Structures are given as structure tokens and as C-alpha cells.
Amino acid sequence: MAEIVRTDDVLGGDPRIEGTRVGVLHVYELVVEGEHSPVDVADQLDLSLGEVYSALAYYHEHPDEMREIRRSQEEVEASLAAASLSPPEPAK
């Protein structure tokens, strides 16, 4: 079965499938929230079906960690949205 790893310099240290840049949260979002079948996600991301299920298992086994990752991503998105709505004043 695929191993889920964390590396500081890949995906900001978020858990991912070893040997890829595919995050656990991304797989979960595609399968559960995107309503894609695990087979389709494996095909789309060039993963084995076992890797998809490993990511899903990791997601469900670490709910607090996944909540924290989502919260962090939401904060970044909100910050970027606010910055894009208030561009800096042009230099004079």
C-alpha cells in the first residue's frame, strides 16, 4: 500500500502520496466533494487505486490534522482574495 509522507519543501508540508505531489486533501476533495469515483481519480492523477484509497484512509484517520490544513488553506485564500480586491496604490 502507498505511504503517506510529509516533506517541508513539498506542498508546504501537507500530507501527500509518497513519490508524488498529490496531496491527501486533494484526493479527498476529488472523490468525496467532487463526486468522482476512486477509479476515475486514480486515472486522472496517474495513481494506483491503492494510492487513492491510502490517501482516503489517511484523511479519515487524521481528522484534526485535515481540519487544520483546511483552516490554513481557507485563511490563505481569504488573504489573497482581500489583497486582489484592494490592489496597492500606483507609485507616484
C-alpha positions as CSV (number, residue, x, y, z in Angstrom):
1,M,0.0,0.0,0.0
2,A,1.1,3.5,-0.7
3,E,2.8,5.5,2.0
4,I,1.7,9.0,3.0
5,V,4.5,11.3,3.8
6,R,5.1,14.9,4.8
7,T,8.1,16.9,3.5
8,D,8.5,20.6,4.4
9,D,9.5,21.6,0.9
10,V,6.7,19.8,-0.9
11,L,3.1,21.0,-0.7
12,G,4.0,23.2,2.3
13,G,4.5,20.0,4.4
14,D,0.9,18.8,3.9
15,P,0.5,15.0,3.7
16,R,0.9,13.6,0.3
17,I,1.3,10.3,-1.6
18,E,5.0,9.3,-1.5
19,G,6.7,10.0,-4.8
20,T,4.1,12.4,-6.0
21,R,2.9,16.0,-5.4
22,V,-0.6,14.8,-4.9
23,G,-2.0,15.8,-1.5
24,V,-4.3,13.7,0.7
25,L,-6.8,16.6,0.9
26,H,-6.8,16.9,-2.9
27,V,-7.7,13.2,-3.4
28,Y,-10.4,13.5,-0.7
29,E,-11.9,16.6,-2.4
30,L,-12.0,14.9,-5.8
31,V,-13.6,11.7,-4.5
32,V,-15.9,12.9,-1.8
33,E,-16.7,16.5,-2.6
34,G,-16.2,16.2,-6.4
35,E,-18.1,13.0,-6.5
36,H,-15.6,11.3,-8.8
37,S,-15.1,7.6,-8.4
38,P,-11.8,6.4,-6.9
39,V,-11.0,4.7,-10.2
40,D,-11.5,8.0,-12.1
41,V,-9.3,9.9,-9.7
42,A,-6.6,7.3,-10.0
43,D,-6.7,7.6,-13.7
44,Q,-6.8,11.4,-13.7
45,L,-3.9,11.7,-11.4
46,D,-1.8,8.8,-12.7
47,L,-2.1,6.9,-9.4
48,S,-2.8,3.4,-8.5
49,L,-6.2,2.6,-6.9
50,G,-4.3,1.6,-3.8
51,E,-2.7,5.1,-3.5
52,V,-6.1,6.7,-3.8
53,Y,-7.5,4.5,-1.0
54,S,-4.4,5.1,1.1
55,A,-5.0,8.9,0.8
56,L,-8.6,8.5,1.7
57,A,-7.8,6.3,4.7
58,Y,-5.2,8.8,5.9
59,Y,-7.8,11.6,5.6
60,H,-10.3,9.7,7.8
61,E,-7.6,8.6,10.3
62,H,-6.4,12.1,10.9
63,P,-9.5,14.4,11.2
64,D,-7.9,17.0,13.4
65,E,-4.9,17.4,11.1
66,M,-7.1,17.6,8.0
67,R,-9.3,20.3,9.7
68,E,-6.2,22.3,10.5
69,I,-5.0,22.1,6.9
70,R,-8.4,23.2,5.6
71,R,-8.4,26.1,8.0
72,S,-5.0,27.2,7.0
73,Q,-5.9,27.0,3.3
74,E,-9.0,29.0,3.9
75,E,-7.0,31.7,5.7
76,V,-4.6,31.9,2.8
77,E,-7.4,32.1,0.2
78,A,-9.2,34.8,2.2
79,S,-6.0,36.8,2.5
80,L,-5.3,36.5,-1.3
81,A,-8.9,37.4,-2.1
82,A,-8.7,40.5,0.1
83,A,-5.4,41.5,-1.5
84,S,-6.8,41.1,-5.0
85,L,-9.8,43.3,-4.2
86,S,-7.5,46.0,-2.8
87,P,-4.6,46.4,-5.1
88,P,-1.8,48.6,-3.9
89,E,-1.8,52.3,-4.9
90,P,0.3,53.0,-8.0
91,A,3.7,54.6,-7.3
92,K,3.9,58.3,-8.0
